[in-house]
Structure formats: structure tokens, C-alpha cells
Amino acid sequence: MTFLLVFLVSFSFSVLFTPITIYLAKKFGYVDDPEKHKHPAVLHKTIIPRAGGLALFCSFFLAALLFVGISGQLLGIFAGGLILVLAGLIDDRRELNKGLRLFAQILAAIVVVGSGVGIAFITNPIASVLPGDFSVLRLDTLRIVFDFWGPHSILVLADLFAVLWIVWVINMVNFSSGVDGQMPGIVFIALIVLFLVSLKYSYSDPTQLMVSLLSLIGAAVTLGFLVFNFAPARIFPGDSGSYFLGFLVAVLAILSGAKVGTAVLVMVVPLTDGVFTIIRRLSSKKSPLVGDRGHLHHKLLSLGLSQRQVALFYWILCAILGAIALNLNSTGKVFAILIIGIIVLGGLIWLHMTLPIKGQK
């Protein structure tokens, strides 16, 4: 009953704040006008409010305060999320410089890692074929100790890995925001899977209960936003929304016992598409952050699928992969990620050879 109450209240917050954000976005000009926003990936024909990150952050913030309370890690999540939402809102309004966007993402990651969110170890997926005990790969062996208003330490490898992971997921989730409802649906499924994983371990590790609650709250506010974002969308998440939700997935994957492999498997399709997109743009001597119509969702639209069908395609795949992730060990997840990633990569290569990129100058 407690989890149901948390979900319903968090969902209600989102359903309440999203229409308010729509009103404010229209009033203050946080809108996406296809006549002014000449981006090759633009699909809509009418003016749509942006700034969805404002509704998502406020809903998550209030629900987390109500059901979880204050802790150092939660303050780090709030601070990092706020940095990303503010940067995203500026970008939604004025097209923030790409370097400044990346700086904001790195700063948010550093802030949350500095609050104690880190990856001290990862499970070795090939430990069974190695002699000796190598079941765990330690990332906390290289430590820098210093005194600044009290003793502090930096776990060099662990903290660096965590920062890179967070920034990578933020951008991959942002890349998956292609058609109405696509990205929030993917994030909702990922957070539900992380909720189930952390809940499984909460009986032996009480600290996982906080992660379960935060994952459930994140899933609920994302679903509430999805009510207004599914095609035809009444509001877009904007960079503020996609940055914040990507950040949330990345951080909660760390907190749920470094279940990075679980998060990767759930989102392996959009993640593979994101990596392929970066490589494709770099090979064409273009910035990896400059949009085009070469994503998988654009190719599916070219094949005749509607925006709703494309979103459902992603949701169904992520849900199936989430169910698989819940029933595999670390080795199984690695093999599943490799197999599915290769299949998706092969499909992307075939689609790009078959269908030219539209809207490319």
C-alpha cells in the first residue's frame, strides 16, 4: 500500500504541474515554433510548449521530500538536477552553446558524485573463466586525501567512471527524444526496472529502500508527464526534461548497487542508436551534437510508421529487455547487450544504406 501511495501522489504532482508548465511556457515564450526553429529533426507543424523539465523536477523534488526526506545524496541529486534543468531551460529558450551544455552536464555529474554517489566496484562478467577470485573489479583503490573544511577524499577511478557514466547517459537519453512520448516512455520503463532491482535487495540492504522510493517517484512523475507528451504532444520535455531524466536514470543505476549493466540492457536500443549516431557524424566530419534525421526513429518514420507506433516500438522493446535484465546475472547481461547491440547496429547500417537522410544539407 505504501508504494502504491507513493506512486499515486507522485503521479498526481506531475499531472498537476505539467499543465501549469504548459501555461508558463506559452506565456514566457518557451515554445518550439517550427517556422522559427529550422532544425532538420523537427517533426511537428504547430507551436508546442517546451520546458518540460520544470514540471518533472518540481514533481520529483516535492515527492522525494515528502516520502524520502533529506540526505546528503538526495541534496546532491537535487543540486545536480537543478543545474541541468536550468541549463536546459536556457537552451530551450536561447539555444545554449554546445560547450556550455556539456559543461553543465559535467558540473551536475561532479556535484552528485561529490555528494557520495559513486561506483566503488563493478561485477566482473568474465570472472568465471579467470583463475583466482576476480568476481569484483575494484575502482576505489586509487585515493587522493585532502583537507578542506574537514577531511575529504577523491576515489579517482570510481569518481571518474561515475562522471563519465552520468554524462554519457544524459546525452544518450537526450538523443532518444525523437518522437512524441518516446523518451519519457523509455525512461519510465528503465526506472520501473531499477525500482524492482533495488526492491529485491532492500531486504538485505536497507539503504536500497531509498533507491526504490526514488526510482518509483521518478517513474510516476515521468508517467504523469507522458500523459501530456504522447502524440499528439501538448508539451515537449525539451533539453531540460531529457537532461534531468537521463541524469536520474544514471544516478539511480549507480545507487541501486551499481546496476549499470541493467540500465544499459533496458536501453540498449536507444543507446546503440546514440553511439552509432556519434560515430556516423564524426566520420562525416560533423559535430556529434548537431542534429539530423538519421536516428533510428527517423528511419522508422520513413518506413511509414506513425509517431505513436514508433514510440510503442521502443517501449515494447525496452519492456522486453527490462524483463530479461531482471532474470540475468552479470555475465548474461553482457552477452545480451553485445548480441542485441550487434543486431541493432546491423539494422541501423542497413537502414542507412537503404534510406537516405532527409533534411540534410
N, C-alpha and C positions, 0 to 999 in steps of 0.2 A: 504493500500500500504506500510506503514511503517513497519508493522510486516512482510510482505512478503519480503521486502528488507533485514530486519534483518536476517530472516531465510536463504535466498539465500546466503548472504555474509558469514554468519557463516558456512553454509554447504560447501561453496567453500573453506574456510580456511581449514576445516577438510580434504576435498578431496585433497587439495594441500599438507598439512603437513603429511598426513599418508604415501604416497609413499616415502617422504623424510625420515620418521622414519623407514620405512622398509629397506631402503638403509643403514642408520646409524646403525640399529640393526644388520644387517648382517656383516657390516664392523667391529664393535666393539664386536661382539660375544654375543649380547643379543638375543639368539635364543633358541628354545626348541628342543633339539635333543632327539628323543625317544630312541636312543641307549645309551645315557648317563643319561637321566632323567628317572630313573626307578620308576615312580610313578604309583600306581595302577589305577589312574583315567585317565592316558594318553590314548587318542584315535587315535591320528594322527600317520602316518607311516613315514612322511618325516620331514625334518628340517624346522621349521616355526619361523620367527622373532617374538620377544615379544616386550615389552616396548611400548605398545600402549598408555599408559598413557601420554607419552611425546607429541604425536600428539593431544590427546584430551585436555590436559592442555594448550598447546600453542594456539590452535584454540580458546578455550573458553576465554583465557586471552586477546587475541587481539580483539576478537569480543566484549567482555564486555567493554574493554577500549574505543572502537570506539563508541559503542551505549549507554553505561550506564554512563561512566565516573568514577571518583574516589570518594569513600566514605569510612568511617571507616569500615562499614560492608563488603564492597567489598574487601578492603585490608585484612580483616580477612579471607574471603573466599579464596583469592589468597594465603595468607600465609599458611593456613591450607591445602589447596590443594597441594601446593608445597612440604610441609613436607611429605605428603602421596605419591606423585609421586616419590620423591627422595628415600623414604624408599622402595617403590615398585620396583624402578629400581635396587636398590641394591639387593633386594630379587630376581628379575628376573635374575640377574647375578650370585649371590653367595649363594642363599638360606639363607636369613636372619633368625637369631634366632627368634623363635615364641614369646618370651617375648619382644624382641626389636620391632617386628611388632606391638604387642599390645600397647607398649609404644608410638610408632609413631602415632597410631590411637587416643589414649587418648590425646596426646600432640596437635594434629591437632584440636581435638574437643575443648580442652581448649582454644586454640588460637582464634578460631572463636567465641566461646561463650564470651570470653573476649572482642571481638570487638563489642559486643552488640547484638549478635544473641542468643536469649533465649526464653523460654516458660514461660511467666508470669502467664498464666492461661490455663486451658483446659475446654472444654464444658462438663458438666455433662450429660451423656447419659440417666441417670435414674432420672433426676430432676423431671419429670412429676409425679412420684409416691411418691415423698418425700414431707412432709409438709414444708411450708416456701419457701423462694427463695434460691434454691441451683442450679440454672442453670449454674453457673460457679464455678469451683474449683480453688481457688487462690493458686499459687505456689510462690508468691513474698512476703509473709508475714514475713518470717524469713530472716533478712538482717544483714550483717556484714559490718560496715562502717570503712574505714581506710584512711590514708593519705600517698600517695606515689607519689611524684611529682604532687600533686594535690589530691582532694577528689575522692575517689572511693568507690564502694560498691559491695558486693557479695550477690546475691539472692540465698541463699543456696539450697533450694529445686528446684527452677526454673533452676538454672545452672547445678545442679547435674542431673536432669531429662534430660536436653538438651544434656549433655555429654554422658550419657548412651544411649540415643536415637541415637545419631550420630554414636557411636562406634558399636552399635547393627546393624544398617542398613548397615554400611560399610561391616561387616562380612557376613550378610545375602546376600547382593548383590554379594560378592566375592564367596560365596557358589553356587550361581546360574550361575556362569560362567562355564558351563559344556560342552556344545556342541557349535560348531561354530555359532556365531550370537545370541545365546540365551540371554546372559546377556545384550548386548547393545540394543537389541530389547525391552526387558522388561523395561530398563531404559528410552528409547525413549518414550514409552507409558506413563510411570509414569510422566515424565517431561511435556508431552503434556497435561495431565490431570491437573497437577499443574499450567500450563500456563492458562488453561481455568478457573480454580478456582480463581486464582489471578486476572485475567482479569475481571471476574464477579464482584469482589469487588473493582476494581480500580476506578470505577465511584464515589464511596462514600469515598474511602480512596486512595488518590493519591500516597501514598508510595507503594501501590501494583503494580503500573506500573513498577517499577524497578524489582520486583519479576517476573512479566510477561515477561519482556525482558530477564532476566537471565534464566528463565525456557525455553523460546523459543530458546535462544542461545545454552543452554545445549542440548536440543532436536536435534537441527540442526547439531551440531558437532558430536553428537552420531550417527545420521543417516549417516553422511558423513563417519565416521569410519566403520559403518556397511557395507558399500559398499565393503570394503576390508576384512571384517571379516565373512561374510556369507559363508556357506560351498560351495566349499572348501576354507577355510580361507587362506588369504595371509599374515595375521598378527594376533597375539593374543593380547588381551588387556593386559595380564599379570596382576600381582598384582597391578602394578602402575595404570593401567586403571580401574580395578574393584574397587580399593580403592577410586580413585578420583570420579568415577561416583556414588558410594554408598554415599560418602560424600556429593556430590552435591544434590542428592535426599533428603537426611536427612536434610540438611541446608535449602533448598528451601521449604520443607514441613513446617518447622518452620516459615520462613519468610512470607509464604503465609497465615498467620493468624493462626498458629498452626494447620494446616490441617494434623495432624499426622494420624488421622483415615482414611482420604482419601488415603494417601500414603500406609498405611497398607492394605486397601481393594484392591487397584490396584495390590499389590504384595503379596497378602495373600497366593497364592500357593507356590512360592519360599520361602517365609518367614516361612510358616508352615513346609516345607521340611527342612529348615535350623534348626529350633528349634528341630524337630524330630531327625535330624542327630546328633545334640549335645547331646541330651538325650540318643540316641542309643549308641554313642561312650562312653559316661561316664558310662553307665550301663555295658558296656563291659570292663570297667577299662582301657580305652584308651584315649589319649588326644583328645579333641574335634576339635583340629586344624590339626590333622593328617588325610590326605585324604584317601578315599577308593572309591569303586564303588557301594556305597549304596544309592546315591541320586536318586530322582525320575527320573531325566533324564537318569540315567544309567538303571533303571528298564524299562523305555520306549524303550530304545535301545535293551534291552534283549527280549522285546516282538516283535522285528522285525522292529521297526520304524527307518527311516534314521535320520541322524543328522538334515537335513533340516525339516523333519516332526516334530521332537521333538521341534525344535526352533519355528516353526509355531504353534504348540500346545500351547506353553507357551504364545506366542504373542496374539493369539486369546483369550485365557482365560483372560489375563491381559487387553486386549482392552474391552472385555465384562464387566469385573469388573470395569474398569475405567468409562464406560458409566453409570453403576449402581451407582457408587460413586458420580457422578455429579448430581444425582437426588434423593439422600437420605439425610435426616437430620442426626444429630449425633447419635441418638438412632437407626435409621435404619442401619447406618454403623456398629455399634457394633453388632447388631443381624446378619447382613450379614457376618461379619468377623467370628463370632462364628459358624454359620451354615456351611459356606464354609470351614473353618478351620477343623471342625469336619469331614466333608466329605473327605477332602484331607488326614487327619490323618488316617481315616479308610482305605482309599485306600492304603496308604503307609504301614500300618500294614499288610494288605492282601498281597501286593506285596512282602514284606519281608518274609512272611511265605511261599509264593509260589515260589519265585525265590531267590536262594542263592546269596550272594555277591561274584562276580568273582574278582579274583586278590587279594583276601585277604589272607595274610599269617597266 
